[in-house]
Structure formats: structure tokens, C-alpha cells
Amino acid sequence: MTRPYVIYGLTDPRTDQVRYIGWTQTPQQRLRAHISEAKRQRSHKARWIASLLKIGLSPGLFAIAEVDGGWAEAERFWIAFYQAFGCPLTNMADGGEGAPGHMLSAESRKKISRAGMGRHPSAETCARLSAANKGRNLTPEHKEKISMATRGRARCKPSTETRAKMAAAHKGRKSSLETRAKMSAYQRGSKRAPRSDEAKQKAADANRGRKRSVKSREKMSEWQRGRKLTPEHRAKLSASHTSLKHPAEQNARHSQAMREWWMSRKAAA
């Protein structure tokens, strides 16, 4: 029986970053070949491996996917995948012998997608990826490339079941004071893009007629109690209310509420 083709990756043991993507039918033998080649070749990959050997280390090896055929297209796909994540690959081409830059057909993409569907990286792999990307700042050029690649892509809306799971996972979860401070600073600063009129209208429609619970109102009251506004804040509130005119219906409701409140006090006296 013919062995399947294995798409594999080589990682740097110092950073756990993925540095090379290749294909083989015998992963361990291919790793030994890479180490042997590094002693006599002068490619980017060979110099990287040689730098590890000098300090007594060797590349890490992990399997990405197994394919019965079409290894060239699969190799190109995974090289592009890890490049999109910003991994500093040492591959000299886009993958696939004699076809650098070749675009995958829609059928090939579907096959690769089906092969990887339902495949979840282990907790250890997730931790390594997280550690490798922590504190990493993308260049403006890289951000623009990601933006161009995702622009116009159809957004996937989570199902009702998925949203229920997300809500259950966050229920009762309390953010730390540091996290809340960061969120507050982000909302106040210039990083936050101004909301469009359409977004404002949607938010208003979503909150219209919404009644907060007694517990929620008590929390808001407690938070406001003893809070001192800055002169600048007061000036802004004053300016916003100076030209504010309530509709006649709202004025009538307010007047009726005040009348009832006064009558109740009068009756109590």
C-alpha cells in the first residue's frame, strides 16, 4: 500500500515559530535529510538549521495534513496559510515543484478544506502559537495586505445555537480592573472609529423600550453616587441641553408624572 503524502512543518525550538513547510512520505527521514543538507548548502533554510546546530538544537517537526495525491497544491496552500499568519518561512518558493505562485483551483481548495474540516489544533499547539504572536506588532504594509485580502469577503453570522454557547461561556465572567481600564481607554481614545448614522440608529432601535432590572439600576446608581464631573464635562452637558427640545408627547408624559408625584406627596402629608 502506498504511503500517504504528509505536509509537514519545521519549527524553531527557541520561539516555536513555524519556519518551513514541506511534503514527504517519511517525515523523520526527511528531517534527517534537512539536517544533513544544512551542513553543505547555503540556502535560507540551510543557514537557519545550521544556526540551530551550532548551539546544540535541531528543528521541531509536526505533521499538518495527509493527502493521497495533489501534494503540490496542498503544499502551496499551507505555505500561503502560514505566510498569512506572518510566520517567517524559509521556503524559497510558493510550493509545488516548477509552479511558484500557481493559483489553486476551486475544486482543489474544496478538497483541502474538507480534509481540514473539523481538525482542531491541540492545546499545546494553540499555546505555542499564542506565545509566538504575543507582543508582535504588524507593520502597516502587513495590515493593509490582510485588509485587502478580507475586504468584500462575506461575513459569517453565528447561528442561534453558537450565540447561546457564547453567551453561556461569558455569563458571570468578570473582567479584571486592568482589563476594564484598557477597554475604557480604548473607547475614549482616537483608536475607536466614529460610528456611522446607520450604526447609531441600530443601537437606538435595539435599546428602545428596554427596561433595566432593579439590580442593574441599583448598580448604576451606586456608580454615579459621589461621582464628580469635571468643569469641561459640565460645560458639554450644558451645551448639549441648551438647544434640546423634547417633543410635545414627552413633555406631556413628564408633566403627568410630576403631577402624580406631587399629588402622592400631598396625600401622604
N, C-alpha and C positions, 0 to 999 in steps of 0.2 A: 504494500500500500504506500502510495506517495505521501511524503510528509507535507503538511500544510506550510505555506509561506508565513513567516512571522514578521510583522512590522515591530521593530524594537526601538528603544531609545537608550542613549548613554547619558548618564548624569554626572555632574561634578560632585564628589563626596564632600567638598568643603562648603558648598552652598545649596546642594540638592537641586540645582537648576538643570534643566534638560539642555544638553549641548549638541546632540547629534541624533538624527533619525535615519534608520536604515532598514533593510529587509534581509532575511536569511531563512534557511530551513534548520540550521543548527546554531542557535544563539550563543551557547558557551564557546563553541569553536570559533565563531565569528569574533567574539570578544578577544580571544587569544590572538587572533589574526590582527585585530586593530592594534593591540599592544606591540606585536612583533613589527608591524608596518611603521609604527611611530619611531622606531629606532633607526630607520633608514630613509623615511620620506620627509618632505618639507612642506606638507600641506597645513592648512589652518588646524584641521582636526589632529594631525600628527603632532604638531607643536604643542597643542593643548594637552594631549595624552602624555607627551614627553615631559611636560612641566609637572604632571602628577607623579610620574615615575621617579623623578628626581627627589621628591620628598617622601617617597615610600608609599604612595597611594595609587589607586587604579580606578578607572571609571566604574560607576554603578550601571547595571544592566536591568531593564524591565521590559516586559512584553506589552505592547499596546493593543494589537489585534492580530487575529489569524485569518488568512484568506486562502481559498483554494486556488484562486487564479487572479489575474489582474493586479499583481503585486506592485507594478509600476505606478498605476493610478492611485492605489492605496497609499503608497509611499509619498507621492506628491501631495495627496490630501492631508496627511498627518504633518508633513513639513510645513505646509501653509497654516495648518491649525495652530501649531506651537509658535510659529512666527507671529501670528496674530496676537498671541498672548505675550509677545515681547521676549520670548526666550532667545538668548544669543547663540543660535545654532552655528555649528562649524561646517555645515553642509555647503559644498561649493556650487551646487545646482539646485533646481527646484524639485529634483527627484525624478526617477524613471530614466533609464538609460537612453541617451540620444534624443530626449524630448524635454529640455528645460523650458519651463513656462507654459507647458501644454495645459489647456483647459479641460477639466473633466466634463464628460457628457452628463446630461440629466439622468440617464439610466444608471451610470456608474455612481453618481452621487447618492441615488436612492439605494443602491446596493450597499454602499459603505454606511449610509445612515441606518439601514435595517440591521446591519451587523453590529453597530454600536448601540442600538436602541436598548434601553433597559440596563445598560452596563454602567455601574456606579463605581467610581474610584474608592479605594479603601480609605479608612480614617487616617492612616499613616500617610498616604499619598496626598490627601487634602491638607494635612498639617504641613507637609513639605512645600507644597505649592504656596500655601499661605505665608510660611516663613520666608520663602524666596521672594515673594512680591511685597512683603511688609516694608513700608517706608520708601518704596520705589516710586519715583516721580516720572511720569511720562512727559516726553518732550512735546511742545506744541505741534510739531510735524506729525508725531505719532498719534496724538489726539485727533488731528484733522483726518488722518487716514482711517481711523476707527469710525469717525463721524461719517465720512464719505461712504464707507462700506455698509453702514447700518441705515443710512438715510433712505427713506422711502420703503424700508422693509416693513411688512405687515406686523403690527403688534399683536402678540398673543395674549388674549384675555383669559385669566384663570377661571376655571369652572366654579360653580357654586360649591361643589364639594371641596375643591382646593382652597377656596376662600375661607370656608368653615374650618379647615385644618389650620390655616394660617392664623385665624382669629383665636382658635383654641390654644395654639402654641404661644401666643403673645398675652393671653389672658392672665392677669395677675402678675405679669412681669414688670418689675420696677427698674427704671433706668437710674444709673448712679448720678450723683451730683455733678461729677465731671462731665458725663455724657450729656446731661441736661444743659449744662453751661455751654458746651460745644454747639448743641442744637440751637440754643438761643442766640449765640454769637453768629451762627450761620444765617439764621433768619433775619437778623438785624443788619448784617453786613452787605457789602456790594456783590457778594457771590450769588445771592439769590436773584434770579431773573424776575423782572416785574411780570405779574400775572396779566394775561390778556383780558379784555372785557368779557369774552365768552367764558373764560375760566372763572371770573368773578361772579358771573350770572349763574353758573352751575353751582358754585359754592353757596350762593344765596338761596337758590331753589332747594338745595339739599337740607339747609338749616331752617327753612321757613316752616313755622308751625311746630318746631321741635321743642319739647318741654324737658328741661333737665330735672333729674331726680333731686329729692330733698338733700341727699348726701352730697351730691355734686354741687348744689347751691351753697351748702354749708362750707365746703372746701374753698369755693371761690370767695365767699365772704371772709373766711379766715385769712386767705391770701391777701385780700385787699385791705384788711384791717391793719391800721398803723402804717400803711404804705404812704410815703410822702412823694408827691410829684415834684419834678424839677420845674423852675420858672419857665424853661423853654417848652416843656410838655404842657404846662397850663396855658401858655400863650397859643399853642397849636390847637388845644381843645376849644379855647375861647373863639379862635378864628374860624374853626370849623362849624361852631354852633351859631355864630353871629348871623349868617345868612341862611341858616337852616329853617325851612318852613315845613311843618308837618301837614299832611292832608287833613281836610275837614273831618273825615271819619275818625282818624286817630285822635284829633283834638276832642271830639265828642266822647270817645271812649275814656280818655284821660279825665275829662271833666266829670263824667258819670262816676268813675272810680273814686275821685276825690270827694264827690258829694256823698257817696255811700260811706266812705271812711269817716267823714265829718259827722254824719248822722249817727253812725255807730258809737262814736265817742260821746256824742251828746246824750244818747240813750243810756250809756254806761254811767254817765255822771248823774 
